[in-house]
Amino acid sequence: MMTARELVSRCVDVAEHYKTLYVMGCFGAPMTAANKKRYTQNHDYNKAAARTRMIHAATEDTFGFDCVNLIKGILWGWDGDLSRTYGGAGYACNGVPDYDAKKMIDCCREVSTDFSTIVPAEAVWMDGHIGVYVGEGLVVEATPKWRGGVLTSTCGNVAAKQIPGTAGSRRWTKHGKLPWVDYAAQETEKEDEDMPKYRTLKDVPDSYRPTIRKLMERGALRGESDPDPNSLEDNVLNLNETYCRIMTTLDRLEVLG
């Protein structure tokens, strides 16, 4: 299973380092002569004169994607291989089915319209369109809008103004965690961020303070800085509750001595 961090990295890599074109029904095929013929005949959208001209004008080192097929292509193993028909991707492999955008968001877990809870690598969805949130208010999406292709846009639900360097900004309807992506590391990081921090000894709760003081007196815990070597009170600790709880438990078990 692909990790959330890996999905984000691959999405950003496609947006920043590859030539891409919005091609309906395409999950990363390079625009070779054979693929141009295939994709100018596969869908009414691509058969439109303007889209057909764009496909024929693309160089052979250009890869075609549509919105949901960007996600599927990456999960199916796309790696930018120009020698492969689909850029290195297989079809409906790695346990990832060939879903459209609506079915993909419907099968996500923890789907929500509250964007204050979003984490990197979640799918973001609106009617007829889907992308991947990559963090810091940014989305990677394949779209014919703005300059077209795979690009980075601003998630208007997270950032109040368009972020400089992005192709544009839009608001999405909802977001959710893809079932073929492992978000465990992100969830752990989020828990760590949300966990209270105790800056100095006086901020440590009474139930933990004797153990933390003992560790400091023994020199086993010095913290991030020690302004006054003759005092323990001003040491900058920034300890989280998990650390304090574990150390206190070990102390009560007399493991610390």
N, C-alpha and C positions, 0 to 999 in steps of 0.2 A: 504494500500500500504506500502510495506517495505521501510524504509528509507535507504539512501546510507550508513550511518554509521552502521546500523544494518546489511546490506549485507556484508560489509567489516568485521565486527566483526565475523559473522558466518563463512565466508570463512576462516579467519585466525584460528578460533577455530577448524574447521575440519582439517586443515593442521597441526596444532600443537598438538592436543589432542586426535585424533582418529586414529586407525589402518585403513588404506585404501588400496585398490587395484584397479588398472585400469581394469574395466570390461565394455566392450562395451554394450551400451544399458541399463546400470544400473544407477538408480538415487538414490542410497543410501541404497540398500538392504543389510542386514547383511548376511554373507556367511554361512547360515544354510545349512543343507543337502538338503532341498527342493529348496532353492535358487541356490545352486550349480548346481543342476540338471537343473533348469530353464535356468540359464545363460551359461551353457556349450552347450546348444542346440539352443539358440536364434539367434546367429549370426556367420557367417563364421569366423570372427576374433577370437571369443572365442572358436570355434571348433578346431582351430589349436592346435596341440599336446602340444606345450610349454605353451600356454595360459591356456589350460584345466588343465594341471598339476598345474599351479600357483593357479587357482581357487580352485581346490580340496585340495591344501595344506594350504589354508587360514583358520585361526581359525574363530570360529563363532562370535567373537567380531570384525571382520573385515568388513568394509563396502565397497561396490563396487560403483564406479563412473566412467563415462567417462567425457570428457571435458564439453560438453554442458549440460549433465545431472547433473553435479555438480551445475551449476547455476539454472537449473530448479528444481532440488531436493530441494535446499534451499528455493527457492521461492514457492515451493509447500508444504512447511511446515516441511521438514526433521529436526529432532531434536535428532538423535542418539538413538532412542528407539529400543533396541535390541529385544523387544517383538513384534514389528510390522514388517510386511512383507517387507515394504520399508523404514524402519527406522523412521517411523512417517510421511513420505511424502504421499500425495495423488497423484492422476494422473490428470494432466491438470487442476488443481484447482487454486483458488485465481486469476482467470482471466488471467493466464499465459498459453498460448498454448504450444503444444508439437512441438516446432520448432527445426530444425537442426541448426548447427553453422552458416551456411551461411544465412539462413533466419532470425536468431536472430540478426546478425549484420546489416542486411538489414532493419530491422524494428526499429533499434536504431535511436535516434535523434542526431543531431550535429555530425554526423560521420565525422571523419577527419583523415588525414595522418600526421598532425602536432601534435606531441606528447608534445609540449610545453604547450598545452592547456588542457591536460588530468587532470581529477580530480578523487579521489578515488571512487570506485564502478562502474566505467565505464567498459564495456566489451572491451577486446583487442582481435583482430582477425588476423589470417593468414589463408591461404587456408587450409581447413580441420581441423582447430583447433581454440579454443576460451578459454579465461580465464578471470579473473577479476583483474583489477588493484586495489591494496589496499593502495597505497600511498608510499612515500619515495623510489620510484624506484622499488617497489616490485609487483609481480603478484602472485596470487594463481591460480593454474591450476591443472587439473587432466590429467595425461599423463603417457604413458608407458616408457617415456624417463627418463634418469638419474636413480634414485632409484625407480621410478614408484609410482603411487598412487596420492593422493592429496598432493601437496607440494608447497613451496614458491620458486619462481625463480626471477631472476633479469630481469627487463625490459630494454633490451639493447638500446631502443630508448630514455630512460630517464637517465640511469646510464652508464657512459662510460666503467666502469669495473664491473666485477661480484662482487656483494655485499657479504661479508663474511657471511657464514651460510646459503646461499641459495643453492639450488640443482644444479643450472646452470644458464646460461644467454642466452636469445634469443631476436631477434628483431621481432616485430610484424608489420603487414601491416597497420592497422588502428584501431581506437577506437571509441566508441560511447556510449551514455547514454541509458540504458535499459528503455523501456517504462513502465515497471511495478515497477520502483524504483523512490522514491522521492528524488531528488537531491537539493531541495530548500535550506537546511541548508548549504550544501557545496558551493552552488553558492553565498549565502550571505557571507560566510567566505571568499570566493575568492574575492568578491567585497571589503570587508573590508581590505584584504591584499593589494589589488591594489590601494586603496584610499590613496592619499598623506597624510603624517603626518607632522604637524608643531611642531618642537621640542621646540622652545622657542617663546616668544612673538614677537620678531623681524621677525620670520619666518611666522607668521600669516598674510595672505593677508590684505591689507589696508581696504578692505570693511568689514572685520570681527574684526580687531584689537581693535577698541574702545569698543566694547561689551566685548571682552575677557579681556581687561584691567579693565573694570568696575567690572567684576566678580572677578578678582584677587584682586582688591583694597578692595572689600567688604569681602574678605575671603571665598567666595563661590567656588573659584577654586584655588587650591594650586599646582596642578600638581604632578608629580612623585617624585620630589625632589626640595629642596629650599636651594641652597648653601649659599646664602647671604640673611638673613631675612630682610635686609634693602633695598633690590632691587628686583624689579619684573622681571628685564630683563634676569636674569640667571636661573629662574625657568624652570626645564625640564617638558614640558607639554605633548608633543607627542599627540596633538589633531588631530582628523581626520576632514575632511571637513564637514561631516554630522553634527557633534556636533556644529561646528562653525556656520554653516548656520542656524541651528535650534535656537541656542541661539540669533543670530543676528535678526532673524525674531521675536522672542518673545520680544526682546528689542525694536524693532521698533513698535511693538503693545502695548508697555508700560506695558507688563506683568511682566517684571523684576523690574519695578518701577524706 
